[in-house]
Amino acid sequence: MTRICAVGLVLVSVFSGGCGAKQRSSRATELPPAHQPRVEQSVLRRIAERVAGTDELPATARTLAPFLKMNEKTTMSQLFRAVGVPDDDGGSGLHIYVYFLNDGSKVLVGTGGGEPIAYITHVKPNGSWTRVIDK
């Protein structure tokens, strides 16, 4: 039996068992446990493909270099075509696409859901951050 345990503006948790039962994920992932995404990869892929207008997206970027090539005029379509499908969407209302990099840092891409990118931020493992783009 599937139970819905918490509902708000977004469905928070659906799983088999009681609301106190342990959740299990059968999803294979290469991300460390601390970086388990809130949004299924298949959903993120469909969003990125729809925005980019193609299902031919590159592998997800794992270094900062391709993000440094973006500028204030870069659209979400161009971004997805350059850096691939994000690992997560950490926003609520505002989309904050998250890309986990090989060095343990992450890149956050903020957008209001339309084409303009509001910001790109690089967050280092120690928590310090730098804006790559800030409109």
N, C-alpha and C positions, 0 to 999 in steps of 0.2 A: 504494500500500500504506500502511495506517495502522499506525504503531508507537506503543506506549506506552513513554515514555522514563523516567518516574519515577512510582512508586506508593508511597503511604504510607497514612495513614488516608483521605486524599482523593486522587483522581486528579489529578496535578499537570499533566501535559502530554500531549496526544494530538494528533498532526498527521501529515500525509503527508510522507514523506521520512525520511532517517536522523536519528538523535538529534542530530547536529551540524548538521542543516539549519536554515535560517532559518524561523521561523514567520511565517505571513502570516495576517492577519485580513481577512475580507471584510465585517466588521460595520461599518456606517456609524455614526458616533457624533459627538455634538456636544462631547464632553469633550476637553480638551487631552491630549496624549500622556502627560503625567505622571500623569494620572488615569484610565488605562485600567483598567476593572474586571476583577476576577478571576472574577466570576460573570456568566454571560450574563444580559442584561436580561430575556429571556423567562422564565428560571427565577425571577428576583426577582419578576417580575410575577405568576407563578402562586402563589408563596408569599404575597405581599401580598394577592392576591385571596382565597386560601383563608382566611387569618387574618382578613381584614376581612369575609368572608362575602358579598362582592359583586365583580363585575367592573367596577363603575362607580366607579373611583378617580379623584381629581383629578390634574391634571398634577403632576409632581414639583416640590416647593417649591424655589425658588432663592434665597429670602431667609430670614433668621433669624426673622422675625416669627411665622410659624405655630408654630414650635418653642417660642417663649416662652409660648405659650398652654397648653402641656402642664403637668401637675402630677404629683405622686406617685401619684395614683390613675388616671392615664391608662393605658389598656390598649394593647397593640400594635394591636388592631383599630381603636381610636379614632385612634391615631397614623396608620396607613396611610390611613384615611378622611380625615384632615385634611391630610397632607403628601404623599400619593401613594407611588409605588413608589421604593424606594431605588436609588441608582446602583451600589452594591456591597455585598457582605457580607464584611467584612475579618476576621471571627473564625474561630476553629477551636475547636469546643466551644461557647463562648459566641458568640452571634450579635452581630456589631457591624455594624449597618447604617450605610452611609455615604451622605450626601447632600452633593453638591458645590454650593456656592452661587455666585451670580454675582460676588460680590466676591473670589473666590479662596479663601475660607475653606471649611470643611466642618463638618458636624454628624455626630457619631457617636452612634448609639443602641444601647445594650447591653441584651441580654435573654438569659436562659438558654434561650430557645426556647419558653417558655410565654407567658402573657399579661402578666405584670408587666414593666414597663420597669425595668431596674436603674439606668440612668443615661442622661442626654442631655448631651453635651459639645460645646461650640462651639470649634473649633480655628481660630485666625486664621492667615493666610498666613505670619506670622513665627514660628509654632510655639507661641505662647502659647495657653493654653486656659482656658475657664471652664465650670464645671458649670452646666447649666441645671436638671437634676434629678439628685439623688444620693440613693439610698435607703440 
